[in-house]
Amino acid sequence: MRSAACWIVRRRRRILALTLMLAAICGALIPGVRVNSDMTQYLPEDSQMRAGMRLMETEFPAEEDAYTVRAMFGGLSPEQRERRLEDLRALPQVTAVAYAPDSPDYNHGDWALYVLTTKYGYNTPEEAALERTLREELGATVANDDTSAPEIPLTVYVVAFGVILLILLLACDSYFEPLLFLVTIGVAVALNLGTNYFLGEISDVTAGVAAILQLALSMDYSIILMNRYRQELAVTDDRTEAMENALTASFGAIAGSGFTTIVGLLMLLFMSFQIGTDLGVVLAKGVAFSMLCVFTALPGLILLFHKAIEKTGYTTDEIKIALDAAGRSVKQVWTKVYLPCPYSWFERIRLEVTAFGGVIENTDFGADVSFDLLLPEAQAEPFLARVLDLSAGTIEGLTGDNVYRAYPL
């Protein structure tokens, strides 16, 4: 893996350019991906509904697919209802109209219901024009019998994106890092959605959720690589070498997580409802593309924009101030801990402090890094034992007084 990491980092500009070019090509293919909104096509072959549909096709082979639109009118007299029936039959998109003047199925008080049959599928321009005519020109209340999956509202995507962005801002040490992560996964999403063109067609359910699920399932790969890169920078000032080391060290964690996710998604192929096959293939492919982009495109982006990352860096103190201003804090007994360690352990100690629910009050940079920590009273000794064990007995800390105070969450 070391040789592969070196090859990727040394040729990062060409790899990044190639990746972006492929993403642009796949992006151009996305509008050409056929989306199937007929969920009955994914029914199991042995289901009763599938058997009934086959029987209908056998008994009525000449019947074309028919789509129905219901139009309800109010305040019509019996004579007006008959005239309205003729008006509806005259509409160019309509092949038949079902209405019985004496039936309670079509008449209720002042309301009259007409069931229009059209050969044009739901959400086609012709069917949309028919509904528009019924509403705007004839004043009807309109509903169609479309059984396809409902379209996901834009607000769902906006909220999901906002939550992911907030998590990234809390998980990163720079305001610029989330942008690089989103660009990387965005490229992977474009590759995934564009290559759906070669699958023939996908369901509207898959088309609606694939991008946001791919984003949520694979965003942590970028965070793992970036955190490892920061740890390597604490050891060497050579950014290229640090990235090579980071790629080598993080490959196992990212690949293990990614392949586990892919295998889990491919289990959807064993669903009797065949929408699982459609969804599983697309999402598994998306996670694979995300891993590929994290290993190839992200290293180039990080090294290309390293100055922007440094300029937009922030400290944990800024986050604490912001949370304190929001009035969110916890008041409890804390134990003061003094912990010196080599620079190479800087990031690892920070992670361990967070894992044990502690906070860093002060950091001194001298020959070694010295931390002034506050840990929950019950966690101080386990924390020091953990650090001592991780460092094979080379890093020892000292406990101080207990204090009772509020501290931002």
C-alpha positions as CSV (number, residue, x, y, z in Angstrom):
1,M,0.0,0.0,0.0
2,R,2.9,2.3,0.7
3,S,4.0,2.2,-3.0
4,A,0.4,2.9,-4.2
5,A,0.1,5.9,-1.8
6,C,3.4,7.4,-3.0
7,W,2.3,6.9,-6.6
8,I,-1.1,8.6,-6.0
9,V,0.5,11.6,-4.1
10,R,3.3,12.1,-6.6
11,R,0.8,12.2,-9.5
12,R,-2.0,14.0,-7.6
13,R,-2.5,16.8,-10.1
14,R,-3.0,14.5,-13.1
15,I,-5.2,12.2,-11.0
16,L,-7.3,15.1,-9.8
17,A,-7.7,16.5,-13.3
18,L,-8.7,13.1,-14.6
19,T,-11.2,12.6,-11.8
20,L,-12.8,16.0,-12.4
21,M,-13.0,15.3,-16.2
22,L,-14.7,11.9,-15.6
23,A,-17.1,13.6,-13.1
24,A,-18.0,16.2,-15.7
25,I,-18.7,13.4,-18.3
26,C,-20.9,11.5,-15.8
27,G,-22.7,14.7,-14.9
28,A,-23.6,15.2,-18.5
29,L,-25.0,11.7,-18.6
30,I,-27.3,12.2,-15.6
31,P,-30.2,13.8,-17.5
32,G,-30.2,10.7,-19.8
33,V,-30.7,8.2,-17.0
34,R,-34.2,6.7,-17.4
35,V,-36.3,6.7,-14.2
36,N,-39.0,4.2,-13.8
37,S,-42.0,5.3,-11.6
38,D,-44.0,2.1,-12.1
39,M,-43.5,0.3,-8.8
40,T,-45.4,-2.8,-10.0
41,Q,-42.4,-3.7,-12.2
42,Y,-40.5,-4.5,-9.0
43,L,-43.1,-6.9,-7.6
44,P,-41.9,-10.5,-7.0
45,E,-42.9,-13.0,-9.7
46,D,-44.9,-15.1,-7.3
47,S,-46.9,-12.2,-5.8
48,Q,-50.7,-12.3,-6.2
49,M,-50.7,-8.8,-7.8
50,R,-48.1,-9.9,-10.4
51,A,-50.2,-13.0,-11.1
52,G,-53.3,-10.9,-11.5
53,M,-51.6,-8.5,-13.9
54,R,-50.4,-11.4,-16.0
55,L,-53.9,-12.8,-16.2
56,M,-55.3,-9.4,-17.3
57,E,-52.6,-9.2,-20.0
58,T,-53.6,-12.7,-21.2
59,E,-57.3,-12.0,-21.2
60,F,-57.1,-8.5,-22.6
61,P,-54.0,-8.5,-24.8
62,A,-55.1,-5.5,-26.9
63,E,-55.6,-3.2,-23.9
64,E,-53.2,-0.3,-23.8
65,D,-51.9,1.1,-20.5
66,A,-54.5,3.5,-19.1
67,Y,-54.1,6.2,-16.6
68,T,-56.9,7.8,-14.7
69,V,-57.5,11.3,-13.4
70,R,-60.4,12.2,-11.1
71,A,-62.1,15.6,-11.5
72,M,-64.7,16.8,-9.0
73,F,-67.1,19.7,-9.7
74,G,-69.5,21.4,-7.3
75,G,-72.7,23.4,-7.7
76,L,-73.8,21.8,-11.0
77,S,-77.5,21.1,-11.9
78,P,-78.4,17.8,-13.5
79,E,-78.4,19.4,-17.0
80,Q,-75.0,21.0,-16.3
81,R,-73.6,17.7,-15.2
82,E,-74.6,16.1,-18.5
83,R,-73.0,19.0,-20.5
84,R,-69.9,18.8,-18.4
85,L,-69.6,15.1,-19.3
86,E,-69.6,16.0,-23.0
87,D,-67.1,18.8,-22.4
88,L,-64.7,16.3,-20.7
89,R,-65.1,13.7,-23.5
90,A,-64.1,16.4,-26.0
91,L,-60.7,17.1,-24.3
92,P,-57.9,15.9,-26.6
93,Q,-56.0,14.0,-24.0
94,V,-59.1,12.0,-22.8
95,T,-60.0,8.6,-24.2
96,A,-63.0,7.9,-21.9
97,V,-65.0,9.4,-19.1
98,A,-66.8,7.4,-16.4
99,Y,-69.8,9.0,-14.9
100,A,-73.3,7.8,-13.9
101,P,-75.9,10.5,-13.1
102,D,-77.9,8.2,-10.8
103,S,-75.0,6.5,-9.0
104,P,-74.0,7.6,-5.5
105,D,-70.4,6.6,-6.5
106,Y,-70.3,9.6,-8.7
107,N,-72.7,12.0,-7.0
108,H,-72.8,13.3,-3.4
109,G,-74.9,16.3,-2.6
110,D,-73.8,19.2,-4.8
111,W,-70.7,17.4,-5.9
112,A,-70.2,15.3,-9.1
113,L,-67.2,13.1,-9.7
114,Y,-65.9,12.2,-13.2
115,V,-63.2,9.6,-13.8
116,L,-61.2,10.4,-16.9
117,T,-59.0,7.8,-18.7
118,T,-56.0,8.9,-20.7
119,K,-53.3,7.1,-22.6
120,Y,-50.6,9.5,-21.3
121,G,-48.6,8.5,-18.3
122,Y,-48.5,10.4,-15.1
123,N,-46.1,13.3,-14.9
124,T,-45.9,13.5,-18.7
125,P,-46.4,16.9,-20.4
126,E,-49.8,15.8,-21.8
127,E,-51.1,14.5,-18.5
128,A,-49.9,17.7,-16.8
129,A,-51.7,19.8,-19.5
130,L,-54.9,17.8,-18.9
131,E,-54.8,18.5,-15.1
132,R,-54.0,22.2,-15.7
133,T,-57.0,22.5,-18.1
134,L,-59.3,20.8,-15.5
135,R,-58.2,23.1,-12.7
136,E,-57.7,26.5,-14.5
137,E,-60.4,26.4,-17.2
138,L,-63.1,24.2,-15.8
139,G,-62.5,24.9,-12.1
140,A,-62.3,21.2,-11.0
141,T,-60.7,19.7,-7.9
142,V,-58.2,17.2,-9.5
143,A,-56.4,14.1,-8.3
144,N,-54.7,11.4,-10.3
145,D,-54.3,7.7,-9.4
146,D,-50.5,7.7,-9.6
147,T,-49.1,5.0,-7.3
148,S,-45.4,5.8,-7.9
149,A,-43.3,7.0,-5.0
150,P,-44.0,10.6,-4.0
151,E,-41.3,13.2,-4.8
152,I,-39.1,14.0,-1.9
153,P,-39.6,17.7,-0.9
154,L,-36.6,20.1,-1.5
155,T,-36.7,21.0,2.2
156,V,-35.7,17.4,3.1
157,Y,-32.5,17.8,1.1
158,V,-31.8,21.2,2.5
159,V,-32.3,20.0,6.1
160,A,-30.1,16.9,5.5
161,F,-27.4,19.0,3.9
162,G,-27.5,21.5,6.8
163,V,-27.2,18.7,9.4
164,I,-24.2,17.2,7.6
165,L,-22.5,20.5,7.2
166,L,-23.0,21.2,10.9
167,I,-21.5,17.9,11.9
168,L,-18.5,18.6,9.6
169,L,-17.9,22.0,11.1
170,L,-17.8,20.4,14.6
171,A,-15.6,17.5,13.4
172,C,-13.0,19.6,11.5
173,D,-10.3,21.9,12.6
174,S,-10.8,24.4,9.7
175,Y,-13.7,26.1,8.1
176,F,-12.3,25.2,4.7
177,E,-12.1,21.4,5.3
178,P,-15.9,20.8,5.0
179,L,-15.8,22.4,1.5
180,L,-13.1,20.0,0.4
181,F,-15.0,17.0,1.8
182,L,-18.2,18.1,0.1
183,V,-16.4,18.6,-3.3
184,T,-14.8,15.1,-3.0
185,I,-18.1,13.4,-2.2
186,G,-19.9,15.6,-4.8
187,V,-17.5,14.2,-7.4
188,A,-18.3,10.7,-6.3
189,V,-22.0,11.4,-6.4
190,A,-21.7,12.7,-10.0
191,L,-19.7,9.5,-11.0
192,N,-22.4,7.3,-9.4
193,L,-25.4,9.0,-10.8
194,G,-23.9,9.3,-14.2
195,T,-22.9,5.6,-14.5
196,N,-26.5,4.7,-13.7
197,Y,-27.0,5.5,-17.5
198,F,-25.4,2.1,-18.2
199,L,-27.8,0.3,-15.9
200,G,-30.7,1.0,-18.4
201,E,-33.1,2.5,-15.8
202,I,-33.4,3.0,-12.1
203,S,-36.5,3.4,-9.9
204,D,-37.7,6.8,-8.8
205,V,-37.1,5.8,-5.2
206,T,-33.4,5.2,-6.0
207,A,-33.2,8.4,-8.0
208,G,-34.6,10.3,-5.1
209,V,-32.5,9.0,-2.2
210,A,-29.2,7.8,-3.8
211,A,-27.3,11.1,-3.6
212,I,-28.1,12.1,0.0
213,L,-27.6,8.5,1.3
214,Q,-24.3,8.2,-0.5
215,L,-23.3,11.5,1.1
216,A,-24.3,10.3,4.6
217,L,-22.8,6.8,4.2
218,S,-19.3,7.9,3.1
219,M,-18.6,11.3,4.5
220,D,-16.6,9.9,7.4
221,Y,-13.9,8.5,5.0
222,S,-12.8,12.1,4.3
223,I,-12.7,12.9,8.0
224,I,-10.5,9.8,8.8
225,L,-8.0,10.7,6.1
226,M,-7.8,14.4,7.1
227,N,-7.3,13.6,10.8
228,R,-4.6,11.1,10.0
229,Y,-2.9,13.7,7.8
230,R,-2.9,16.2,10.7
231,Q,-1.3,13.6,12.9
232,E,1.4,13.0,10.4
233,L,2.1,16.7,10.1
234,A,2.9,16.7,13.8
235,V,5.8,14.3,13.0
236,T,7.1,15.8,9.7
237,D,7.0,19.2,8.0
238,D,7.0,17.6,4.5
239,R,3.4,17.7,3.4
240,T,3.9,15.3,0.6
241,E,5.5,12.7,3.0
242,A,2.7,13.4,5.5
243,M,0.0,12.6,3.0
244,E,1.8,9.5,1.8
245,N,2.0,8.3,5.4
246,A,-1.6,9.3,6.0
247,L,-2.9,7.4,3.0
248,T,-0.9,4.3,4.0
249,A,-2.1,4.4,7.6
250,S,-5.7,5.2,7.0
251,F,-6.2,2.7,4.1
252,G,-7.2,-0.1,6.4
253,A,-9.7,1.8,8.4
254,I,-11.4,3.4,5.3
255,A,-11.4,0.3,3.2
256,G,-12.7,-1.9,6.1
257,S,-15.5,0.5,6.7
258,G,-16.3,0.9,3.0
259,F,-16.3,-2.7,2.1
260,T,-18.5,-3.6,5.2
261,T,-21.0,-1.0,4.0
262,I,-20.9,-2.3,0.4
263,V,-21.5,-5.9,1.5
264,G,-24.4,-4.7,3.7
265,L,-26.0,-2.8,0.8
266,L,-25.5,-5.8,-1.5
267,M,-27.6,-7.8,0.9
268,L,-30.6,-5.8,-0.5
269,L,-30.2,-7.9,-3.7
270,F,-31.8,-10.8,-1.8
271,M,-35.1,-9.0,-1.2
272,S,-38.1,-10.5,-2.9
273,F,-39.3,-7.0,-3.7
274,Q,-36.9,-6.2,-6.5
275,I,-36.6,-2.5,-5.6
276,G,-33.9,-3.8,-3.2
277,T,-31.7,-4.9,-6.1
278,D,-32.1,-1.5,-7.8
279,L,-31.3,0.4,-4.6
280,G,-28.5,-1.9,-3.4
281,V,-26.6,-1.8,-6.6
282,V,-26.7,2.0,-7.0
283,L,-25.8,2.7,-3.3
284,A,-23.0,0.1,-3.2
285,K,-21.6,1.6,-6.4
286,G,-21.8,5.0,-4.8
287,V,-19.9,4.0,-1.7
288,A,-17.2,2.4,-3.9
289,F,-16.9,5.7,-5.9
290,S,-16.7,7.6,-2.6
291,M,-13.8,5.5,-1.4
292,L,-12.1,5.8,-4.7
293,C,-12.4,9.6,-4.7
294,V,-11.2,9.9,-1.1
295,F,-8.1,7.9,-2.0
296,T,-7.4,9.7,-5.3
297,A,-9.0,13.2,-5.4
298,L,-9.0,14.3,-1.8
299,P,-5.2,14.0,-1.3
300,G,-4.7,16.4,-4.2
301,L,-7.3,18.8,-3.0
302,I,-5.8,18.9,0.6
303,L,-2.3,19.6,-0.7
304,L,-3.5,22.1,-3.3
305,F,-5.4,24.1,-0.7
306,H,-3.3,23.6,2.3
307,K,-2.8,27.4,2.7
308,A,-6.5,28.0,2.8
309,I,-6.9,25.2,5.4
310,E,-4.3,26.8,7.6
311,K,-5.8,30.3,7.3
312,T,-9.3,29.2,8.1
313,G,-8.3,27.0,11.1
314,Y,-9.9,27.4,14.4
315,T,-9.3,26.2,17.9
316,T,-11.5,24.3,20.3
317,D,-11.6,27.4,22.4
318,E,-13.7,29.1,19.7
319,I,-16.2,26.3,19.8
320,K,-16.4,26.5,23.6
321,I,-17.0,30.3,23.4
322,A,-19.8,29.8,20.9
323,L,-21.5,27.1,22.9
324,D,-21.1,29.1,26.1
325,A,-22.8,32.1,24.4
326,A,-25.7,29.7,23.7
327,G,-25.9,28.9,27.4
328,R,-25.2,25.2,27.0
329,S,-22.9,23.9,29.8
330,V,-22.5,21.2,32.4
331,K,-21.7,21.7,36.1
332,Q,-19.9,18.9,37.8
333,V,-16.8,17.9,39.8
334,W,-13.7,18.0,37.5
335,T,-10.2,16.7,38.3
336,K,-7.2,18.8,37.1
337,V,-4.7,16.8,35.2
338,Y,-1.3,17.9,34.0
339,L,0.1,15.8,31.0
340,P,3.3,16.3,29.1
341,C,3.8,14.4,25.9
342,P,5.9,14.4,22.7
343,Y,4.6,16.4,19.7
344,S,3.8,13.2,17.8
345,W,1.2,12.4,20.4
346,F,-0.5,15.8,20.2
347,E,-3.6,14.7,18.2
348,R,-3.9,11.3,19.9
349,I,-4.1,12.9,23.3
350,R,-6.7,15.4,22.1
351,L,-8.8,12.5,20.8
352,E,-8.5,10.6,24.1
353,V,-9.4,13.7,26.1
354,T,-12.6,14.0,24.1
355,A,-13.3,10.3,24.4
356,F,-13.2,10.5,28.2
357,G,-15.4,13.6,28.3
358,G,-12.7,16.0,29.3
359,V,-11.7,19.5,28.1
360,I,-8.3,21.1,27.4
361,E,-7.9,24.2,29.5
362,N,-4.4,25.2,28.3
363,T,-1.7,23.9,25.9
364,D,2.0,24.9,26.2
365,F,4.4,24.2,23.4
366,G,8.0,23.9,24.5
367,A,10.4,21.0,24.2
368,D,7.3,18.8,24.6
369,V,3.6,19.6,24.5
370,S,2.1,20.2,28.0
371,F,-1.7,19.9,28.5
372,D,-3.7,21.3,31.4
373,L,-6.8,19.2,31.4
374,L,-10.1,18.9,33.2
375,L,-11.6,15.5,33.4
376,P,-14.8,14.3,35.1
377,E,-13.8,13.1,38.6
378,A,-14.5,9.4,37.8
379,Q,-12.6,9.5,34.5
380,A,-9.3,11.0,35.6
381,E,-7.6,7.8,36.7
382,P,-8.9,5.7,33.8
383,F,-7.7,8.4,31.4
384,L,-4.2,8.4,32.8
385,A,-4.1,4.5,32.7
386,R,-5.3,4.5,29.1
387,V,-2.6,7.0,28.1
388,L,0.1,5.1,30.0
389,D,-1.0,1.9,28.3
390,L,-1.1,3.4,24.8
391,S,2.4,4.9,25.2
392,A,3.9,1.7,26.6
393,G,4.6,3.5,29.9
394,T,6.4,6.5,28.3
395,I,3.7,9.2,29.0
396,E,2.7,9.8,32.6
397,G,0.4,12.5,33.9
398,L,-0.3,14.0,37.3
399,T,-3.6,14.7,38.9
400,G,-4.3,17.8,40.8
401,D,-7.2,19.3,42.8
402,N,-10.9,18.7,42.2
403,V,-13.0,21.7,41.2
404,Y,-16.7,22.2,40.9
405,R,-17.6,24.4,37.9
406,A,-19.7,24.7,34.8
407,Y,-18.1,24.1,31.5
408,P,-19.5,24.4,27.9
409,L,-20.6,21.2,26.4
